[in-house]
């Protein structure tokens, strides 16, 4: 019995995760193994976390870690052996030479010890962060926007989310093989959804690296919202093509008229408003308004687009005049900010020209792209036309047009992975 326990304890960390999945009967992992595809350790961790299963507290070291320990063990043996040799040879005048040898061995041991600590720290990073957060079931989309009728608490801002460091997010993306250069070529992005921006994203000194991390975080969220709109748009035309509609279809139309703030059931206006916002524009505006994810509004309130509100529950700008009482809307998660932004462009009277220009492109069977529509967003900022030029420059400089036709890639596991 004791041997059996000892054998279980010595299982690799990956095998411990798989045993947990089998024990709790996690269907996603079983189905994935049946398909003869390989899950990374990080992916198994994410699935267990989503099912509210506590991860093992003891991790085995990576191959590098085991190699370092192996080297340490043999270096220590060598050290003790040489110590005995010193005593014997010292009498024959070899002490000065051997002292130098010991210094070198001791230095090697220290270096290897530091490497071992780095490996252990990297392996434990995700576990430490996850222990600081309570994982709860995700709410419905309509609950994501912070209510303006209730008092905002700290729990409201972090509920259903995990705040990860920038380095951890980057590591997770690497494990999932999520690389922007591949997305640009394949026009496919994995549905990996981060709920909060890393609080330390501004500490990334390399500007290119910081921008790429920001894009990788918000791109799947933007594409997801666009695909929802596309599905609604396709359904709309199918419903309208019928000679008569059933009760369910009529109720769906009523909900959409309300969602897009259309009075008198104007079908023509619904066709104009129910459409996507080009991915390049959505990324560029988020980058401009949030300083590539480093602004206080983005980090404290998940506000990527600086939308105003006159509610006390918004975030007050630090440099605002006392006589100005507007605030910036805050959200529980990033996706809610993107959803509100697209609704704003599709319903606000300030963006009528934007919507009309988009509709004209549709009527001509032309592609709806950001560079064709930036000039119609001068009302978004007090800078007016200058703002549209900044927007256009941001798109071109960062090659954001490459993401216009990107679609969500099916993982074969679940529709999405959320953190």
Number of C-alpha atoms within 10 A of each C-alpha: 6 6 8 8 9 10 10 11 12 11 14 15 19 17 13 19 19 18 13 17 21 13 9 11 11 15 11 15 19 14 13 15 11 9 10 8 10 10 15 11 14 17 16 17 22 17 19 21 16 16 15 13 15 14 18 13 9 12 16 15 18 14 10 12 19 14 14 21 17 11 16 19 13 11 17 14 12 12 17 12 11 17 14 11 14 20 12 12 13 14 9 9 10 14 16 10 11 17 13 11 14 15 11 12 17 15 12 15 19 13 13 19 16 13 16 19 13 13 18 16 12 13 16 15 14 18 17 12 14 16 11 10 15 12 18 14 11 14 10 7 10 9 12 21 20 22 16 15 9 8 10 15 10 7 9 16 20 19 19 20 20 21 18 22 17 20 16 15 20 18 16 17 18 12 14 15 11 17 15 19 10 12 17 18 11 12 17 19 23 21 21 24 19 23 24 23 26 22 17 13 20 16 11 14 9 9 12 11 13 19 18 15 24 21 19 22 23 24 23 24 23 22 25 19 18 20 16 12 17 15 12 16 18 10 15 19 11 10 17 13 10 9 6 10 12 9 9 9 15 13 12 14 19 13 12 17 20 11 13 17 16 16 11 6 14 10 15 8 16 22 13 18 24 22 24 23 26 24 23 28 23 22 25 24 25 24 21 18 19 20 16 23 28 21 19 16 24 26 19 17 23 27 31 33 24 23 17 14 17 15 16 16 19 22 21 19 14 7 6 11 9 6 6 10 13 17 19 22 27 29 27 25 24 26 26 23 26 24 18 17 20 18 19 15 19 23 19 13 11 16 17 17 16 20 24 15 17 25 19 13 15 14 9 8 9 11 13 21 20 22 18 15 20 21 20 20 20 20 17 18 12 9 12 14 17 13 20 22 15 16 24 22 14 19 22 15 9 14 12 21 19 18 22 19 17 18 19 19 15 13 14 12 15 10 13 15 16 16 18
